[in-house]
Structure formats: structure tokens, C-alpha cells
Amino acid sequence: MGRGDLTDAEWERLRPFLPVGNGRCGRWWDHRQVIDGILHRVRTGVQWRDLLERFGPWKTVYERHRLWSAGGTWERLLQRLQASADAAGEIDWDISVDFTIVRAHQHAAGARTNPPPTPASKGRRDGTPGRNVVAESSRPPGGSGAGSEGLGRSRGRFTSKLHLSADGRCRPLSLILTAGQRADCTQFEPVLDKIRVPRPGPGRPRKKPDSLAADKAYSNGPVRQYLRRRGIRHTIPEKTDSQAARLRKGSRGGRPPTFDEDRYKKRNTVERAINRLKQHRAVVTRYDKRGYIYLGTATAAALTIWLRT
């Protein structure tokens, strides 16, 4: 076992959720060997062609990562690990929301205009994911310019932006990718809507946290109305200009929003989750041309955080 590879305990936690062959399309190359190759690239940022020989053919490793990113397999694996942790009572549902800027390498530019089609197939009758369950969508997202690939121009020049939510133990719950110049508050609802932790038995996935904390970037009327509509207790500081405008209106300005200083101190959990994600060099610098592949890279990094926390 090399540095950064899955341990036996981590592999046993992940193995039951991996896709299996359906008997019609051949067999998967050894999952553990390929996943170790993917995680090695996510951790080091090495080019796919320069992967070590012990991980097998580099193209096999890359194609597995591309397919799993396009079909949402990385996201499903992450949700399964979250479901196991939730069933054991190991998720702190006092969550926080924030974003981080990611510098895009020059190799991230130049994606094809039209997205390539991906095959679609059904799983097995017994409910086990089939070989091609990784490609449920007929076409991956993106393919109509840099903006749709999550690339844009900001103060950091050529950048992307990762929006995420994290639980109280500094582990990502959901991830959204946008261009670097997109406003933070516009992705607040998509980030919360993407939280889906399946339950061990029948029933809908859990999507509602116990409480939420965010910084002033999310302090606006639509965000607070959305949280009140869903009945989510939240702690978001009020902006200075908003406070001044409310005071100028007098009684017509309404009551000031509640603010719990002790709860707000726990907002650093999302900052620490971002630091954990950026320990992976393929996350802290974007090399992937396609947005869905980079989002799969960030999700694979989040998967290792859940496996090792």
C-alpha cells in the first residue's frame, strides 16, 4: 500500500457501495487499484499520463473518473457514507455555508464546445448498481463556453468558485461549482437543496439541518425568507448598510434579525472544511477542462475526508 492509498478499513467501508458488472458489458478493472490511482491524482495534482504504473493503465483510471463524475457516482458514494454516519449519530447537523475561490490553471481552458454523449444503462434487478449506473444522464453538463464549465474572471483572474455546506465536524455535505465572478448568495439555495442524506430504512432523505450559520455575504432578504419558509434556525450577521436602512425607517423597518454570537463562533467549521479540501492539489488548483470532471475531483476529495474523519 502506497502513501495516500485506501487502508483495508476504508476499503471495507466503501466497497459495498461500488458499482458491479451486469454480465453484459464486461468487468470493471479492479476498483481498489483504480480508486487509489484517482485519489493519488486528486491528492498530488499529477497529470493523468504520469500516474504510477502500479495503478494500472492511466487511461483506464481517467475514464473511470470521467464516467463517475458525469453520472454522479462520486456524489452517490458520498451520500452513502453520509447515510452511514447519520445512522450512527455521527453527523453534527449544525451546519455552515461558505465558498472558496479556486485558481484555474491555463490547461483548464479550451474545453470542447459540445459535450460528449455518455452511455446510459440500468442497474441489476436486485437493486445493485449496474456497470453503467455511473452514466445516468445522457449528456454531462457544460459545453457552451467557459461560463457553463464553471470558469470566469474575478480578482484572482482565471478562477472557479466552490460553494459548499459543512457539518459541525468540518466535513462537506454538498458542493456546487460556478464561475469565479458569480455572487455567493445566488448559490445559497442550490447548496442547501443539494444536501440529501439517505435514511437507513424507508423514508425521504434528510435535507433539513438543525441550524445554520453564514457570514455577511448571505445577509439579504431572499436568503432569510427562504430559511424562514423552511423553518431553519439561522445565525447570519446583518450588514451595516442594511442595519442603517432599517433604523432610518423607524418602526416600519421591522425588528432586527436574531443573532447568536455563540452559534456564530462555530462557523469556522466550514472554513476548516475548505482547508481540508484544499490539501488536495487537484482541488486547490483546477486543471480539469470540464466543469463536471472538476466537481467530481472535489467530490472525491470530500469522500476521502469522510472516510478518514
Stockholm file with secondary structure:
# STOCKHOLM 1.0

chainA/1-309         MGRGDLTDAEWERLRPFLPVGNGRCGRWWDHRQVIDGILHRVRTGVQWRDLLERFGPWKTVYERHRLWSAGGTWERLLQRLQASADAAGEIDWDISVDFTIVRAHQHAAGARTNPPPTPASKGRRDGTPGRNVVAESSRPPGGSGAGSEGLGRSRGRFTSKLHLSADGRCRPLSLILTAGQRADCTQFEPVLDKIRVPRPGPGRPRKKPDSLAADKAYSNGPVRQYLRRRGIRHTIPEKTDSQAARLRKGSRGGRPPTFDEDRYKKRNTVERAINRLKQHRAVVTRYDKRGYIYLGTATAAALTIWLRT
#=GR chainA/1-309 SS CCTTCCCHHHHHHHGGGSCCCCSSSCCCCCHHHHHHHHHHHHHHCCCGGGCCGGGCCHHHHHHHHHHHHHHTHHHHHHHHHHHHHHHTTCCCCEEEEEEEEEEECGGGCCCCSSCCCCCCCCCCTTSCCCTTTTCCSSSCSCCSSTGGGTCEEETTEEEEEEEEEECTTSCEEEEEEEETTSCSGGGHHHHHHTCCBCCSSSSCCBCCCSEEECCGGGCSHHHHHHHHHHTCEEECCCCHHHHHHHHHTGGGGCCCCCCCHHHHGGGHHHHHHHHHHTTSHHHHEECCSSHHHHHHHHHHHHHHHHHTC
#=GC SS_cons         CCTTCCCHHHHHHHGGGSCCCCSSSCCCCCHHHHHHHHHHHHHHCCCGGGCCGGGCCHHHHHHHHHHHHHHTHHHHHHHHHHHHHHHTTCCCCEEEEEEEEEEECGGGCCCCSSCCCCCCCCCCTTSCCCTTTTCCSSSCSCCSSTGGGTCEEETTEEEEEEEEEECTTSCEEEEEEEETTSCSGGGHHHHHHTCCBCCSSSSCCBCCCSEEECCGGGCSHHHHHHHHHHTCEEECCCCHHHHHHHHHTGGGGCCCCCCCHHHHGGGHHHHHHHHHHTTSHHHHEECCSSHHHHHHHHHHHHHHHHHTC
//
